[in-house]
Amino acid sequence: MAKIKKFNSYSEVDENLKWDLDDILGSKTYQELEDEYFKLYDIIIKVKDSKYETLKNYEDYLKVSAKMAILGNKVSNYLSNKLNTNIVDFETNTLLAKFDSKSAEYAKKLGSETNRIAQHRAKIESWLNEPVLSEVKKDLQATLDELDHKLDDAVETYLNDTANGNPSPEELFSVLTDSEIDYGFATDSKGKKHKITEGTRLSLLKSNDALLRKETYLNYSGAYLKHKQSLSKMLYQHIKEISVQALYRKYSSSLDSILSADHVDKKLLEIIYSSVQNNMEVFRKYHRAHKQFFKAKFGKKMEKWDGAVDLVKVKSEYSVEEAQQILIDITSVMPYEYPEVVKKAVKERWVDYMNVPSKRSGAYSIGGSYGLDKKYILMNFDGTLNAVGTLCHEMGHSMHSYYSDKNQSVFRSQYPIFLAEIASIFNELLLNDYLIERAKSDEEKFYLLSESIGDFIGTVLRQTQWSNYEFELYNMIDQNEPMNTYEALEKLYVDNAKKYSMEPEQTKMGEPANVYGVMVPHFYYYFYVYKYALGYIVANVFFQKYKEEGKPALENYVNRFLSAGDRDWPAQILKDAGVDIYSPDIYNQAFKVLDEKVNAYVKLGKKIFKK
């Protein structure tokens, strides 16, 4: 198998490995799309007050809003996706800055919609059950509910008009970590230097060379540690702004202000945190076995930088074409047109595959996709099984968007982050099941079980740990605790990590890995990493239903979940699809399946590594 080709610039990448963003434009230029968008924005501004005069006026306004939303999806996706292939590109940055600046000017002209809804509250409440408002009733009701937290009209106007001047921690973090942080080189035992990048890090950590693994681990963390105080300040200011806004609006806490947006409460967080903490022995059983097998394989103690090393030799390099075929194969079990749409996505270049300098790290499937034929995916393919999993994962998101866009209106098509990880993790479970069923040896089954358990650890255990840390951090900042230094954040991170550690006695201050307390990208967006853990649990429930019931379970999954979009609040959508997130049963079921996998892993490992 040929190794994955390295590219020095985006222009070097083969066209069939890039996404086709020109499809967004169709027969028009970007400027024509933008001009159309702002013409509709002009209409929205013109009728901003008169739309509340009659129900017919409001209905007409909604028709224009729908068209504007679709154009907005096209403009924003074209610019942001193009920029993410080279986040320092001058031309795209300029276009995006101009669009954002003009949007801010228009938003200022439009003023605060919250103020207008407050002024016309009685009329809107009398309209709520009218059929013409059925697609926006949920949004209007949510805004009406939030009026108790509304500030004075003048203050709301000021906040609306000055929003464009607020710093963006997410953007600053992205520029710093995706473009300016240099991880340097790792030297192997023969003296050869290897460049550390987001694209090469995993392969270096999987190397059989212990020195190379150690230097990769330390230099990667060290690159962030050089910026630990600036990252700490950035994270503190991000959460402090949320806290000040929430408390000033008379929410009981900043987390209550965030959780209320999904109509869930802290009870859900407590259920997730306690479920994981109560099942730590399952994770620790796996960790103890993994350490034993490592020692049996290599004749030495497993160190922190050794966790990614494969204990058995199996096929571990995949071409893009092989990854595409596996994706097609695993989704062939899905009902309706799902398999054909996946084939179309592969053939018609929905995906941007290759890692290049200054490309955004990680992977994503686009949001705001209503009106776009292609539900685009960005990734950084490195030829590993993990990269195959990433492609399958992101296609889960894209198919969720496909069905939501197909079955819901533009107003109800954008499913919330709360639900976003379920479809992607479901595809990961399809992949693991597919590979284990076709495993040709004990070694291959052992490897795949290890990967599946690792996914559970990375998604449920790690994200829950991080969420619990965020939970404590938000609350401390609400209480005006001095959390604006790395030292303060590290202590909080370590105290929390001990509850989720494989080896609590080894979890202490000064460890390089503690820098994760300021370097997890999602910390700079909003409080939502718990949704990854919950998504994995729920996906497991859907997957077990499929394994037990077959096709009817898959049809229910597509009809009641993938197609639901944002038609109701997340907990209710899941309940309608047969999953109650407040029930301990779903967590117990997921950990029961994990325990079975760990036991199978231990049994196979003892057979493979017997003396």
Secondary structure, DSSP 8 states (H G I E B T S, - for coil): -------SSGGGS-GGGS--THHHHTTS-HHHHHHHHHHHHHHHHHTTTGGGT-HHHHHHHHHHHHHHHHHHHHHHHHHHHHHHTSTT-HHHHHHHHHHHHHHHHHHHHH--HHHHHHHTHHHHHHHTT-GGGTTTHHHHHHHHHHGGG---HHHHHHHHHHGGGS--HHHHHHHIIIII----EEE-TTS-EEE--TTTHHHHHT-S-HHHHHHHHHHHHHHHHTTHHHHHHHHHHHHHHHHHHHHHTT-SSHHHHHHGGGT--HHHHHHHHHHHHHTHHHHHHHHHHHHHHHHHHHSS---GGGTT--SS-------HHHHHHHHHHHGGGS-TTHHHHHHHHHHTT-EEEE--TTS-SS-EE-S--TT-S---EEEEE-SSHHHHHHHHHHHHHHHHHHHHHHHS-TTT----HHHHHHHHHHHHHHHHHHHHHT--SHHHHHHHHHHHHHHHIIIIIHHHHHHHHHHHHHHHHHTT----SHHHHHHHHHHHHGGG-SSGGG--TT-GGGGHHHH-GGGGT-S-THHHHHHHHHHHHHHHHHHHH-HHHHHHIIIIIITTTTSS-HHHHHHHTT--TT-HHHHHHHHHHHHHHHHHHHHHHHHHT--
